Amino acid sequence: MRPIATLLIDCCERQACRGRQWFQGARFIRRLAILKRQVSQIALAGVALLFLISFGSSTSAQTSSDQPFSNQTIRIGFVDMALLFDNAPQLIAARQALDIEFRPRFEALSADEARIETLRTRMQAISDPNSAPRQDLEREIRNLRRSIDRRRADLSQEMRFRTTAEKNAIEDTIQVAIRQVAEQGGFDLVLTGPVAFASDRVDMTDQIIDWLEQDFANSLDAPGTQP
């Protein structure tokens, strides 16, 4: 079965395509993007509502007739995943390691960019466009530009791949952190962002970050682990 949010978004996109003649260019795209965000928020709220209904049904069946459902407490938590990925010490350390690893290649690209400017200055100093020295410089600049563009594209692709791999590697740890914090805090349901609004009363992001920081510190203290 496809997720509710996906079905709703597909339906909205089909309806939007039928009405495309009433919209033009960027206006249509902006409205479609807003509609997608609204549908995602509605679907997330629907998941929470379904949980509350099912939870209420199960607890009502288990409680006696003299114990009304209103006495049952349902605690919902929220985790801001964007904030979590920005502040998780495991990912911060991974980004720093990647910066150290890839920095020489970025510096080499910067050095070649500066070399192009030097070559261009020398080329412009030659007034005759048909002279052999100027044409040699033009050829050297073109070849160097192609090399820079190719290496920069390869480097960006590799950086994205490695960054995604680091995020995937920490996802299991994040799930463990959320589960343990939720169980210790007595949460019945934990939602992850983005959501339209979440008050500080239900936001447990800082607690998850604290858990990850302690786990990271413990990993550094483990025998044979390099800081």
N, C-alpha and C positions, 0 to 999 in steps of 0.2 A: 504493500500500500504506500502511495506517495505521501510525503508529509503534507499537513494541512496548508502550511504557508506556501509550499510550491504549487499546490493545486489552485489556491486563491490567486497567486501571482500570475499563473498561466491564464486563468480566466480573465483577469483584468487586462492582460496583454492582448488577448483575442478581442475583447471589447474595444480596447484602445485602437487596435488595427482597423476595426470597422469604422471608427470615427476619425481616422487620420485626416480625411479631407477637411475637417473643421479646424485642424491645427496645422501649424507651419513650423518646420525646423526646430530651433532650440526651444520654443514654447512647448511643443509637444513632448520633447524629451524631458524637460524639467517637470512637467505635470506627471509623466509616467514614473519618474524617479520618486516623486513625492508619494504617488499612489502605492508604489512598491513598499516604501517605508511604512506607510500607514497599514497596509495589509500585514506586514511582518509583525507590527506591534499588536494588531488585533489578534493574529494567530497565537502570539505568545500569551496574550491575556486569556485567550480561549483555553490554552493548555493549563494555565493556572486555575481557571474556573472549573474545568473538567476534573482536575485533581481535587479541588475543594468539594465538588459534588460527590465524587467517589469516596473521598475520605469521610464525608459526612454520612454517607449511606452505610459504610462499614462500621463506623463508630456507633451509629444509631442502632445497628443490629446487635452490637455487643453490649450496649448499656441497658440498664433496667429501665422500666417505665417511670420510676420515680427520680431518674437522673437525666434531665433534659440535655439535648445536644449543645445548648448554649454554654454549658459548663465545660465543654471540650475546647482546648486551646490548640489552634493550628498556627505554627510559626513558619513564616516564609522568609528565606534569605535571598540576597542578591549579590552577584559577583561581577564586577566590571572587568571583563577580560582584557580590554585594551590597556587599562591601567595596570593590570596584573602583568601583562607581557612587558610593559615598559619598566616595571620596578622589580621583577623577579631577579634575585641576585644571580641565579644560574644563567639567565639570559644575558644579564649585564656582563658577567664574566666571559660568556661566549662571544658577545659582540666585541669586547676588548681584545680577545684572542684573535678574532678575525681581522680586526683593525691592524694588529701587529703583523699578522701573516700577509695581508694584502697591501700594506702601506708601501713597500718598495716598488710594487708594480704601479701604484698610483703616482708615486714620485717620478718613476721613469716616464710615464705619460706626460706629466707636467714639464719635465726636462725637454721632451721632444716638442711640446707646444712652444716652449721658449726658443728652441732651435729653429722652428718654422718662422717665428717672428724675426729672428736674426737673418735667416736666409731671405725673407721677403724684403727686409731693409736693404740688403746687398743687391737684390734683383732690381728694386726700384731706383737704385742709384745708377743703373745702366740705362741710358736714355734710348738706345737703339733697341726696339723690340725684336728685331730680327737677328741680333748678334748671337753668336754661339754661346758665350758665357751666360747671357740672360736666359736663353732657352734651356741650358743645362740646369740653371737654378730653378726654373719653373718646373722642370721634370722632377727634380729632387724634392721640391715642395709637394707636388702632387703625390709622389710615391710615399713620402713621409706621412702626409695627411691620411692616405688610405690605410697605412699601417696603424696609425693612432686610432682611427675610427674602428678598425677591426679588433684591435686589442682592447679598446674601451668596451665594446659590445660584449666581447668574451668575458671580460672581467665583471661587468655588471650582471651578466647571466650567472656566472659562477657565484657571485656574492648573494644573489637572490636564492640560488639553490642551497647554498650552505646555511643561510639564515633560516630558510624554511625547515631544513633538516634539524637545526638546533631547536626550533620551536616544537617540532614534532617529537623530539627526544624528551622534552620536558613535560609534554602533555600528560603522560602517565603520572608523573610526580604531582602535577597540579590536581589531577583527579583524586589522588590519594589525600592531598591536603584539604580539598573541599569536603570530601567524605568524612575525614576525621574531625575537622572543625564543626561540620554540621552535626555530627553525632554528639560531640562534646557540648555543643550549644543547644541541643534539643530541637534542631530544625526539622520540619517535616518535608519541606520542599525548597530547593535552591534553584533560582533562575540565573542565567548568565546574560550579560548585556550584548547588544544595546537594548534598552527599554526606554519608554517615553519618560518615566520618572521612577526614582527609587529613593526613599528617605534614608537618612542616616540610621534610623532604627532597624532597618532590614539589611543595610549594606554591610557585608562581612568581608569586603575586599581586603581591608587592612589586616584582619585576622589571618587571612590566607597568606598575605605577604609576610607577616610575622612567622608563620609556620615554615614558609619556604626559606626565610633567612636563617632560622634555627637549623633546618635540615642542611642548608649549604654550609653553615659553620661546622656542623658535625662531620660533614664529608671532608672538610679541610683538616679536621683534627684526626681523621682516621689514619692509621699507620700506612706509610708509603704514599700518601697523597701530597702532591705539590701544591702550595698555595697559588 
